[in-house]
Amino acid sequence: MRIGLLGFGKWAQILIKVLLFLPNIKISCIYSRTKKQSVLNYVNKKNFFNNWKNLIASKNFDALIIALPPQLNIKIFNSIKKKNIPVLFEKPLSTKTSEISQITNFCRKSKNAKMFVNYIDLHNYELKNITKKISKFDTAEAMITSYAEPKSYVSSLWEYLPHFIAYFIQLTGDSNPKIVFIKKKIFSKKKILYTIKLIFKRKQKLFTVNIKSGWYKKKVRRIIFKKNKKILSIYNGNKITRDNDFQNKNIYNPLFNSLKNFISNSKKGLKNVDDIELTSNVTALIKKIEKLKR
């Protein structure tokens, strides 16, 4: 199967490492605006593109993986939405709820659209094992932060929250939790932390989630699961990109599993409704959080 890759940043290069260990997969073409010499380590000159529209026009692929800044996703989506091409979008689809709604609404109505969203945490073996014990927990303390300087609260929400909100919606089956409060704590210009408290319902029981998101003094991607304030399990999502031993540990690597799932579904010609519905629910919830923040 031929994979076309749009983007060649740090994350795209991690994707390439994983793709190279998948059987019967060829990276057939790559788009990069500036990194031609590095790209030529993987494809020949003919299959290097410095314009993403030209890559799509080449048709030298069976499926596409998009690893570009989210503001470009809507343009790419509009150019391929009727072409019946399997496409994997790295989260977030956009930092604008209107654009995400446009994408999800089209995919829901279309008979042929094969759009997938890469929620990597849902493929993490550690988190899956913890999920099996969900009946033992009543609270989760989640933290997702980055070193980067904030541009706006909204971009902070969309950059980090979708991963964990997608997980908690899938975990509890509740796509409309109660938003209890949103707090903002400013330590300095580069240290801003937002705390959002959500209460989900799961089988008639309440499950409390406190999510801290934003820019802080260190990069964190963690969930602490508790029962009566006692810590029972801890999930460290940063291991997703730290484990580069894909050849020996690929069955445990969530990125390997997510890409394998995407390729398998693409070969079968499946339309991934679950991803679209989940993305739609995540979008609706973050939209409510945005409104309350104002």
C-alpha positions in Angstrom: 0.0 0.0 0.0 1.3 3.4 -1.0 1.2 6.2 1.6 1.4 9.9 0.8 2.6 12.0 3.6 1.8 15.7 3.8 4.2 17.4 6.2 7.8 16.6 7.3 8.1 18.2 10.8 9.2 16.3 14.0 5.9 14.5 14.3 5.8 13.4 10.6 9.3 12.0 11.0 8.1 9.9 13.9 5.3 8.7 11.8 7.8 7.7 9.1 9.8 5.6 11.6 6.7 3.7 12.5 5.4 3.3 8.9 8.7 1.7 7.9 8.0 -1.2 10.3 4.6 -1.9 8.9 4.5 -4.8 6.4 3.8 -4.1 2.7 3.8 -0.3 3.2 5.7 2.1 1.0 6.0 5.8 1.6 5.4 6.8 -2.0 5.5 10.7 -1.9 6.1 13.4 0.6 5.1 17.1 0.8 7.5 19.5 2.6 7.7 23.2 2.0 11.4 23.5 2.9 13.2 20.2 3.8 13.9 18.8 0.4 17.3 17.2 1.2 16.0 15.3 4.3 12.9 14.2 2.4 15.1 12.7 -0.4 16.3 10.1 2.2 12.8 8.5 1.8 11.6 9.3 -1.7 13.2 10.3 -5.0 13.0 13.8 -6.5 10.0 12.9 -8.6 8.0 12.1 -5.5 9.1 15.1 -3.5 6.6 18.0 -3.6 6.9 21.5 -2.2 3.2 22.1 -3.0 0.6 19.9 -1.3 -1.8 20.4 -4.2 0.7 18.9 -6.6 1.1 15.9 -4.4 -2.7 15.3 -4.4 -2.8 15.8 -8.2 -0.1 13.2 -8.7 -2.4 10.4 -7.4 0.8 8.5 -6.5 -0.7 7.1 -3.3 -3.5 4.8 -2.0 -4.0 6.7 1.3 -2.9 10.0 2.8 -1.6 11.0 6.2 -1.8 14.7 7.1 0.7 15.9 9.6 0.5 19.7 9.0 -0.5 22.7 11.1 -4.2 22.3 11.8 -5.2 25.6 10.1 -4.3 23.9 6.7 -6.6 20.9 7.3 -9.8 22.5 6.1 -8.2 23.5 2.8 -6.8 20.0 2.2 -10.1 18.4 3.3 -12.1 20.5 0.8 -9.7 19.5 -2.0 -10.1 15.8 -1.4 -13.4 15.2 0.2 -15.1 13.9 -2.9 -12.2 11.8 -4.1 -12.9 8.7 -2.0 -9.3 8.7 -0.6 -8.6 7.3 2.9 -7.1 10.1 4.9 -5.7 10.1 8.4 -5.7 13.6 10.1 -3.5 14.2 13.1 -5.4 15.8 15.9 -6.5 18.6 16.1 -8.5 18.8 12.9 -8.7 22.5 13.4 -8.6 25.2 16.1 -12.0 26.4 14.9 -15.1 24.5 15.9 -16.9 25.7 12.8 -14.3 24.0 10.5 -14.4 20.8 12.6 -18.2 20.7 12.3 -17.9 21.2 8.6 -15.6 18.2 8.2 -17.6 15.9 10.6 -21.0 16.9 9.1 -19.8 16.1 5.6 -18.3 12.7 6.6 -21.4 11.7 8.5 -23.6 12.3 5.4 -21.2 11.1 2.8 -21.4 7.4 1.7 -17.7 7.4 0.6 -15.7 9.7 2.8 -13.0 7.8 4.7 -11.7 10.3 7.2 -9.9 9.1 10.3 -8.6 11.1 13.3 -5.6 9.9 15.2 -6.4 9.9 18.9 -3.2 8.1 19.9 -4.0 7.6 23.6 -7.0 5.4 22.6 -4.4 2.9 21.2 -2.1 3.0 24.3 -1.7 -0.4 25.9 -1.1 1.1 29.4 -4.2 3.2 29.2 -6.3 0.2 27.9 -5.2 -1.8 30.9 -6.1 0.9 33.3 -9.5 1.3 31.6 -10.4 -2.3 32.4 -10.3 -1.2 36.1 -12.7 1.8 35.6 -15.2 0.4 38.1 -12.6 0.9 40.8 -12.2 4.7 40.2 -14.3 7.7 41.0 -11.9 10.5 40.0 -9.3 11.3 37.4 -6.8 14.1 37.6 -5.5 14.9 34.1 -2.7 17.3 33.1 -1.7 18.2 29.5 0.8 21.0 29.2 3.5 22.3 26.9 6.5 24.7 27.1 5.3 26.8 24.2 4.3 30.4 24.7 0.5 30.8 24.6 -1.2 32.7 21.8 -4.7 32.3 23.0 -6.8 30.2 25.4 -8.6 28.6 22.4 -5.4 27.3 20.8 -4.4 25.9 24.2 -7.7 24.0 24.4 -7.5 22.6 20.9 -3.8 21.7 21.1 -4.1 19.5 24.1 -7.6 18.8 25.3 -9.0 16.7 22.4 -6.8 13.7 23.3 -8.0 13.3 26.8 -11.6 14.5 26.3 -11.9 11.8 23.5 -10.7 9.3 26.0 -13.1 10.2 28.8 -16.1 10.3 26.5 -15.2 6.8 25.2 -14.4 5.6 28.8 -17.7 6.7 30.3 -20.0 6.7 27.3 -21.2 10.2 28.3 -20.6 12.8 25.6 -22.4 15.6 27.5 -20.8 15.9 31.0 -21.6 18.7 33.4 -19.0 21.5 33.2 -18.6 22.6 36.9 -16.0 25.3 36.6 -13.1 26.7 34.6 -10.2 28.4 36.4 -7.3 30.3 35.0 -4.0 30.7 36.9 -1.3 33.0 35.6 2.2 32.4 36.9 4.0 34.4 34.2 3.6 35.1 30.5 4.9 31.6 29.7 3.3 29.9 32.6 -0.5 29.9 32.3 -2.6 27.0 33.6 -6.3 26.3 33.1 -8.3 23.9 35.3 -11.6 22.5 34.0 -13.8 20.3 36.1 -16.1 17.9 34.4 -18.6 15.4 35.9 -19.4 12.4 33.6 -22.1 9.8 34.2 -21.2 6.1 33.8 -23.8 3.5 34.6 -25.7 5.8 36.9 -22.5 6.6 38.8 -20.6 10.0 38.7 -17.1 10.2 37.5 -15.2 13.4 38.2 -12.5 14.6 35.9 -10.2 17.6 36.6 -8.2 18.6 33.5 -5.3 21.1 33.7 -4.3 22.3 30.3 -2.1 25.1 28.9 1.5 26.3 29.0 3.5 25.6 32.1 7.1 25.2 33.3 7.3 21.6 32.1 5.7 19.4 29.5 3.2 16.9 31.0 0.8 14.4 29.6 -0.6 12.4 32.6 -3.8 11.0 34.1 -4.0 10.0 37.8 -6.9 7.7 38.7 -8.2 7.8 42.2 -10.8 6.2 44.5 -11.8 8.2 47.6 -8.8 10.4 47.0 -6.4 7.5 47.0 -4.2 7.1 44.0 -4.8 3.7 42.3 -3.2 4.1 38.8 -1.1 6.6 36.9 -0.9 7.0 33.1 2.1 8.7 31.5 1.2 9.6 27.9 4.7 11.0 27.1 5.8 7.4 26.6 4.0 7.5 23.3 6.9 9.2 21.5 9.7 8.2 23.8 9.7 4.5 22.8 11.5 4.4 19.5 12.2 0.7 19.6 9.3 0.1 17.2 10.8 -3.1 15.8 10.9 -5.1 19.1 8.0 -3.4 20.9 5.6 -2.5 18.1 2.7 -4.4 19.5 2.9 -2.2 22.6 3.4 1.1 20.7 0.2 3.1 20.4 1.3 5.0 17.4 2.2 1.7 15.6 -1.3 0.3 16.5 -3.2 3.4 15.4 -1.4 3.5 12.0 -1.9 -0.2 11.6 -5.6 0.2 12.3 -5.8 3.1 9.8 -4.1 1.1 7.0 -6.2 -2.1 7.7 -9.5 -0.1 7.5 -8.3 1.7 4.4 -7.5 -1.6 2.6 -11.0 -2.9 3.5 -12.5 0.4 2.2 -14.2 1.1 5.5 -15.7 4.4 6.5 -14.6 5.1 10.1 -17.8 6.5 11.6 -16.6 6.0 15.2 -13.8 8.6 14.7 -16.1 11.1 13.1 -18.8 10.8 15.8 -16.1 10.9 18.6 -14.6 14.0 17.0 -18.0 15.6 16.7 -18.7 15.0 20.4 -15.3 16.3 21.4 -15.9 19.4 19.3 -19.3 20.1 20.9 -17.9 19.8 24.4 -14.9 22.1 23.8 -17.2 24.6 22.2 -19.2 24.7 25.4 -16.0 25.2 27.4 -15.0 28.1 25.1 -18.4 29.8 25.7 -18.2 29.4 29.4 -14.7 30.8 29.5 -15.9 34.1 28.0 
